[in-house]
Amino acid sequence: MLYPCRICKFRYRTKGMANKCYKWCSMHKSCNLGIIKHAVKD
């Protein structure tokens, strides 16, 4: 199962990483390369 960020829609293997991405996106209105490198590619 993959967990999406509710803002940018990148998907992650863990719910924790998706939440980390969501928090970053909502605070900074941008993506963090250190986080999205963990996103699952289609």
VEXROLO-316437 format. One record per residue (C-alpha): z negated, y negated, x negated. Coordinates in pm, whole numbers. Each point is the difference from the previous one (the first is absolute). Last residue first. Layout:
BEGIN
<ropa Z="Z" Y="Y" X="X"/>
...
//
This chain:
BEGIN
<ropa Z="1117" Y="-474" X="-535"/>
<ropa Z="-229" Y="-158" X="-260"/>
<ropa Z="-374" Y="43" X="28"/>
<ropa Z="-198" Y="-307" X="-95"/>
<ropa Z="-217" Y="20" X="-312"/>
<ropa Z="205" Y="-268" X="-181"/>
<ropa Z="-83" Y="-211" X="306"/>
<ropa Z="-355" Y="-58" X="-120"/>
<ropa Z="53" Y="-131" X="-353"/>
<ropa Z="309" Y="-188" X="121"/>
<ropa Z="-215" Y="-196" X="245"/>
<ropa Z="184" Y="-114" X="312"/>
<ropa Z="-26" Y="-345" X="156"/>
<ropa Z="-183" Y="-190" X="275"/>
<ropa Z="-302" Y="-21" X="-235"/>
<ropa Z="-292" Y="101" X="222"/>
<ropa Z="185" Y="208" X="261"/>
<ropa Z="225" Y="173" X="-251"/>
<ropa Z="-288" Y="81" X="-235"/>
<ropa Z="-216" Y="143" X="279"/>
<ropa Z="292" Y="204" X="136"/>
<ropa Z="81" Y="140" X="-345"/>
<ropa Z="-361" Y="109" X="-51"/>
<ropa Z="3" Y="153" X="349"/>
<ropa Z="314" Y="198" X="-82"/>
<ropa Z="-160" Y="113" X="-327"/>
<ropa Z="-309" Y="120" X="184"/>
<ropa Z="204" Y="182" X="265"/>
<ropa Z="152" Y="214" X="-271"/>
<ropa Z="359" Y="116" X="-58"/>
<ropa Z="138" Y="-351" X="42"/>
<ropa Z="268" Y="-170" X="210"/>
<ropa Z="135" Y="-355" X="-41"/>
<ropa Z="4" Y="-163" X="347"/>
<ropa Z="-54" Y="-357" X="-127"/>
<ropa Z="-269" Y="-93" X="254"/>
<ropa Z="-163" Y="311" X="144"/>
<ropa Z="18" Y="181" X="-334"/>
<ropa Z="123" Y="346" X="84"/>
<ropa Z="-187" Y="332" X="-43"/>
<ropa Z="197" Y="313" X="-85"/>
<ropa Z="-85" Y="349" X="121"/>
//
